[in-house]
Amino acid sequence: MKDLNSVHLNGLRAVEAAGRHGSLQAAAEELGVTIGAVSQQVIKTEKQLGRVLFERSPRGLVATPYGETLLPRLTAGFEVLDKAVATARKRDETILTISVAPVFAARWLVSRLDRFAARHPDIRLRIDATTSLVNLEASDVDIGIRVGRGNWPGARVELLLEQQVFPVCSPAMAEKLREPEDIVSVPAVIDAHSMFTWETWLCEVGLAGSQMIVRHSFNDASLCLDAAIAGQGVMLAWQTLAGTSIADGRLVMPYQVRAKTGFAHYFVTPPSRRETGTVLAFKQWVRDEIAETMRDLGFS
């Protein structure tokens, strides 16, 4: 391909687009550059080839006899390249790569995967459990679920569930909790990496400024939940974290008061990719499962 190396590829693209449209302006719009840039690329390419490709006329660009011979071959060549790139970028839609936080995967998602498989036996899930906000455009992740305020750059964002927090504890500890003010008399287990504090819920029940008795602190919400299940203290939890443990009776909600944190669960997807049928199927399944979780918790 030594002959091809002697001509800049961008110049050939400009020549092909200009010849196909018969207009510098239309070529510039297709290529996303200025008219002047296309004109310079065409002139430069004509010099590199040593041939005049176009005659400039009031009607636009008119191919010279040499141009009429070259242009169809350029178009055919770029169509082959376009198909090659499309093939390289084509994704196997039977495999869905999902990015979620480890605590969401462990406490909510994984135990439900057999239900997804029963509904969609032709889709295989690949779970990427990480707390990092991956670059969706540069990765192979098809869809993520994240908790935050929904303002992540470089992502298409769709609200899934507003986060609500509430105390949870073992059934034995719940016997000591009759009124909201009783909460400050029992030990608490603390998620040190939480995006909110106990004050969020205490304000909701008129106990702003009250101090919890801290027994243990963990750097992981899942460990914190295990401590609450073991009866080591009361924890401030949220729907997807504690829902399963409440449903199976290992944890209880001593109070029905819930407080919004200002955060929410969101679907995040790469903005430059179309949402495939596989992605849409997963999103609908998650929404259905979330709705069931909320019914099990007695939340409207």
C-alpha positions as CSV (number, residue, x, y, z in Angstrom):
1,M,0.0,0.0,0.0
2,K,2.9,2.3,-0.7
3,D,0.8,4.4,-3.1
4,L,-1.9,4.9,-0.4
5,N,0.8,6.1,2.0
6,S,1.7,9.0,-0.3
7,V,-1.7,10.6,0.1
8,H,-3.3,11.7,3.3
9,L,-6.4,9.7,4.2
10,N,-8.3,12.8,5.4
11,G,-7.7,14.3,2.0
12,L,-9.2,11.3,0.2
13,R,-12.2,11.5,2.5
14,A,-12.7,15.1,1.6
15,V,-12.4,14.4,-2.1
16,E,-14.8,11.5,-2.0
17,A,-17.4,13.4,0.0
18,A,-17.1,16.5,-2.2
19,G,-17.4,14.5,-5.3
20,R,-20.4,12.5,-4.1
21,H,-22.2,15.6,-3.0
22,G,-21.0,17.9,-5.7
23,S,-20.6,20.6,-3.0
24,L,-18.0,21.7,-0.6
25,Q,-20.6,22.8,1.9
26,A,-22.4,19.5,1.9
27,A,-19.1,17.7,2.3
28,A,-18.1,19.9,5.2
29,E,-21.4,19.2,6.9
30,E,-21.0,15.4,6.5
31,L,-17.4,15.5,7.8
32,G,-18.0,18.0,10.6
33,V,-15.4,20.5,9.5
34,T,-15.5,23.9,7.8
35,I,-15.9,24.5,4.1
36,G,-12.4,26.0,4.0
37,A,-10.9,22.9,5.6
38,V,-12.5,20.7,2.9
39,S,-11.3,23.0,0.2
40,Q,-7.8,22.9,1.5
41,Q,-7.9,19.1,1.8
42,V,-9.1,18.8,-1.8
43,I,-6.4,21.1,-3.1
44,K,-3.7,19.3,-1.1
45,T,-4.8,15.9,-2.4
46,E,-4.9,17.1,-6.0
47,K,-1.3,18.3,-5.6
48,Q,-0.3,14.9,-4.0
49,L,-1.9,13.0,-6.9
50,G,-0.6,15.4,-9.5
51,R,-4.0,15.6,-11.1
52,V,-6.9,18.1,-11.1
53,L,-10.0,16.3,-9.8
54,F,-12.6,19.0,-10.0
55,E,-13.6,22.0,-12.0
56,R,-15.1,24.8,-10.0
57,S,-18.3,26.2,-11.5
58,P,-21.3,28.3,-10.4
59,R,-23.2,25.0,-10.1
60,G,-20.6,23.6,-7.7
61,L,-17.9,21.0,-8.2
62,V,-17.8,19.2,-11.5
63,A,-15.5,16.1,-11.7
64,T,-12.8,16.2,-14.4
65,P,-12.5,13.1,-16.6
66,Y,-9.8,11.8,-14.2
67,G,-12.0,12.6,-11.3
68,E,-14.9,10.7,-12.8
69,T,-12.6,7.6,-13.0
70,L,-11.3,8.0,-9.4
71,L,-14.3,9.0,-7.4
72,P,-16.4,5.8,-7.8
73,R,-13.4,3.8,-6.7
74,L,-12.9,6.0,-3.7
75,T,-16.6,5.7,-2.7
76,A,-16.4,1.9,-3.1
77,G,-13.2,1.8,-1.0
78,F,-14.7,3.9,1.8
79,E,-17.8,1.8,1.9
80,V,-15.6,-1.3,2.5
81,L,-13.8,0.6,5.3
82,D,-17.1,1.7,6.8
83,K,-18.4,-1.9,6.9
84,A,-15.1,-3.1,8.4
85,V,-15.3,-0.6,11.2
86,A,-19.0,-1.4,11.8
87,T,-18.2,-5.1,12.0
88,A,-15.4,-4.4,14.5
89,R,-17.7,-2.3,16.7
90,K,-20.6,-4.7,16.5
91,R,-21.3,-6.1,20.0
92,D,-22.6,-9.5,20.9
93,E,-26.0,-8.6,22.1
94,T,-26.5,-12.0,23.9
95,I,-23.9,-10.8,26.4
96,L,-24.7,-7.8,28.7
97,T,-21.9,-6.2,30.7
98,I,-23.2,-4.4,33.8
99,S,-21.3,-2.2,36.1
100,V,-22.6,-1.9,39.7
101,A,-21.3,-1.2,43.2
102,P,-20.3,-4.4,45.0
103,V,-22.8,-3.7,47.8
104,F,-25.7,-3.5,45.3
105,A,-24.5,-6.6,43.6
106,A,-24.1,-8.6,46.8
107,R,-27.2,-7.4,48.7
108,W,-29.7,-7.0,45.9
109,L,-28.7,-8.1,42.4
110,V,-27.0,-11.5,42.6
111,S,-29.8,-13.3,44.5
112,R,-32.3,-12.3,41.8
113,L,-30.2,-13.4,38.7
114,D,-31.9,-16.7,38.4
115,R,-35.2,-14.8,37.8
116,F,-33.6,-12.8,35.1
117,A,-32.3,-16.0,33.5
118,A,-35.8,-17.5,33.6
119,R,-37.2,-14.5,31.8
120,H,-34.4,-14.0,29.3
121,P,-32.6,-17.4,28.9
122,D,-30.9,-16.1,25.7
123,I,-29.0,-13.3,27.6
124,R,-25.8,-13.9,29.5
125,L,-24.9,-11.3,32.1
126,R,-21.4,-10.2,32.9
127,I,-21.2,-8.4,36.3
128,D,-18.5,-5.8,36.8
129,A,-18.7,-5.0,40.6
130,T,-16.8,-1.8,41.3
131,T,-17.1,1.5,43.1
132,S,-15.2,3.2,40.3
133,L,-17.1,5.3,37.9
134,V,-15.9,3.7,34.7
135,N,-15.5,5.6,31.4
136,L,-18.6,4.3,29.7
137,E,-17.5,5.4,26.2
138,A,-14.1,3.8,26.5
139,S,-15.2,0.6,28.2
140,D,-17.2,-2.5,27.2
141,V,-19.8,-1.7,29.9
142,D,-23.3,-1.7,28.4
143,I,-25.2,-0.3,31.4
144,G,-24.4,0.7,35.0
145,I,-26.4,1.3,38.1
146,R,-25.1,4.0,40.3
147,V,-26.2,5.9,43.4
148,G,-25.7,9.7,43.5
149,R,-27.3,12.9,42.3
150,G,-27.4,11.9,38.6
151,N,-24.9,14.5,37.4
152,W,-22.2,12.2,36.0
153,P,-20.5,13.7,32.8
154,G,-20.2,11.5,29.8
155,A,-23.2,9.3,30.7
156,R,-26.9,9.1,29.7
157,V,-28.7,9.1,33.0
158,E,-32.2,7.7,33.9
159,L,-33.7,7.7,37.3
160,L,-34.5,4.3,38.8
161,L,-35.3,4.8,42.5
162,E,-35.1,7.7,44.9
163,Q,-33.1,6.6,48.0
164,Q,-34.9,6.5,51.3
165,V,-33.1,5.7,54.6
166,F,-34.6,4.1,57.7
167,P,-33.3,2.3,60.8
168,V,-32.9,-1.5,60.7
169,C,-31.9,-3.9,63.5
170,S,-32.3,-7.5,64.7
171,P,-35.7,-8.5,65.9
172,A,-34.4,-8.8,69.5
173,M,-33.0,-5.2,69.5
174,A,-36.3,-3.9,68.0
175,E,-38.1,-4.9,71.2
176,K,-36.3,-2.0,72.9
177,L,-37.5,0.5,70.3
178,R,-41.0,1.8,70.9
179,E,-40.8,5.5,70.3
180,P,-38.4,7.4,67.9
181,E,-36.4,8.8,70.9
182,D,-35.5,5.3,72.0
183,I,-33.1,5.1,69.0
184,V,-30.5,7.1,70.9
185,S,-30.4,4.6,73.7
186,V,-29.2,1.6,71.7
187,P,-25.8,1.2,70.0
188,A,-25.4,2.0,66.3
189,V,-23.2,0.5,63.7
190,I,-21.9,3.1,61.3
191,D,-21.0,3.0,57.6
192,A,-18.0,5.3,57.6
193,H,-18.2,5.8,53.8
194,S,-21.8,6.7,53.7
195,M,-22.9,9.7,51.7
196,F,-25.3,10.7,54.5
197,T,-25.4,10.6,58.4
198,W,-27.9,9.7,61.1
199,E,-28.9,13.3,61.2
200,T,-30.8,12.8,58.0
201,W,-33.3,10.5,59.7
202,L,-33.1,12.1,63.1
203,C,-34.3,15.4,61.6
204,E,-37.2,13.6,60.0
205,V,-38.5,12.4,63.5
206,G,-37.8,15.7,65.3
207,L,-34.6,14.6,67.0
208,A,-32.2,16.9,65.2
209,G,-28.9,17.3,67.0
210,S,-29.3,14.0,68.9
211,Q,-26.2,11.8,69.2
212,M,-26.1,8.1,68.5
213,I,-24.1,5.7,70.6
214,V,-21.5,4.4,68.2
215,R,-20.5,0.8,68.8
216,H,-18.6,-0.2,65.6
217,S,-17.7,1.6,62.4
218,F,-17.1,-0.1,59.0
219,N,-15.8,1.1,55.7
220,D,-18.3,-1.1,53.8
221,A,-22.1,-0.9,54.0
222,S,-22.4,-4.7,53.5
223,L,-20.3,-5.4,56.6
224,C,-22.3,-2.8,58.5
225,L,-25.5,-4.7,57.5
226,D,-24.0,-8.0,58.7
227,A,-23.2,-6.4,62.0
228,A,-26.9,-5.2,62.3
229,I,-28.1,-8.7,61.5
230,A,-25.8,-10.1,64.2
231,G,-27.5,-7.8,66.7
232,Q,-24.5,-5.6,67.2
233,G,-26.4,-2.4,66.7
234,V,-29.0,-0.4,64.7
235,M,-28.1,0.7,61.2
236,L,-29.4,3.4,58.9
237,A,-30.1,1.4,55.7
238,W,-31.9,1.9,52.4
239,Q,-34.2,-0.1,50.2
240,T,-31.8,-2.2,48.0
241,L,-29.4,-2.7,50.8
242,A,-31.8,-4.1,53.5
243,G,-34.8,-5.2,51.5
244,T,-33.9,-8.9,51.2
245,S,-32.8,-9.2,54.9
246,I,-36.1,-7.6,56.0
247,A,-38.1,-9.9,53.7
248,D,-36.5,-13.0,55.2
249,G,-36.9,-11.8,58.8
250,R,-33.2,-11.3,59.7
251,L,-33.8,-7.6,60.1
252,V,-36.8,-5.5,61.0
253,M,-37.8,-1.8,60.6
254,P,-38.6,-0.7,64.1
255,Y,-40.2,2.5,62.7
256,Q,-42.0,3.2,59.5
257,V,-40.6,6.7,59.1
258,R,-38.3,7.1,56.1
259,A,-36.1,10.0,55.1
260,K,-35.0,11.0,51.6
261,T,-31.3,11.6,51.2
262,G,-31.3,13.6,48.0
263,F,-29.6,10.7,46.3
264,A,-31.1,8.1,44.0
265,H,-30.3,5.0,42.0
266,Y,-29.8,5.7,38.3
267,F,-29.2,3.7,35.2
268,V,-26.2,5.0,33.3
269,T,-25.4,4.2,29.7
270,P,-22.9,5.4,27.1
271,P,-24.5,8.3,25.3
272,S,-23.0,7.5,21.9
273,R,-24.4,4.0,21.7
274,R,-28.0,3.0,20.9
275,E,-29.8,1.1,23.6
276,T,-30.1,-2.4,22.4
277,G,-33.0,-4.7,23.0
278,T,-30.8,-6.5,25.6
279,V,-30.2,-3.3,27.5
280,L,-33.9,-2.4,27.4
281,A,-34.8,-5.9,28.6
282,F,-32.5,-5.7,31.6
283,K,-33.8,-2.2,32.5
284,Q,-37.4,-3.4,32.5
285,W,-36.5,-6.4,34.6
286,V,-34.7,-4.3,37.1
287,R,-37.7,-1.9,37.3
288,D,-40.0,-4.9,37.9
289,E,-37.8,-6.3,40.6
290,I,-37.4,-2.9,42.3
291,A,-41.2,-2.5,42.3
292,E,-41.5,-5.9,44.0
293,T,-38.9,-5.0,46.6
294,M,-40.8,-1.8,47.4
295,R,-44.1,-3.8,47.8
296,D,-42.3,-6.3,50.1
297,L,-41.2,-3.4,52.2
298,G,-44.7,-2.0,52.3
299,F,-43.5,1.2,50.6
300,S,-45.9,3.0,48.4
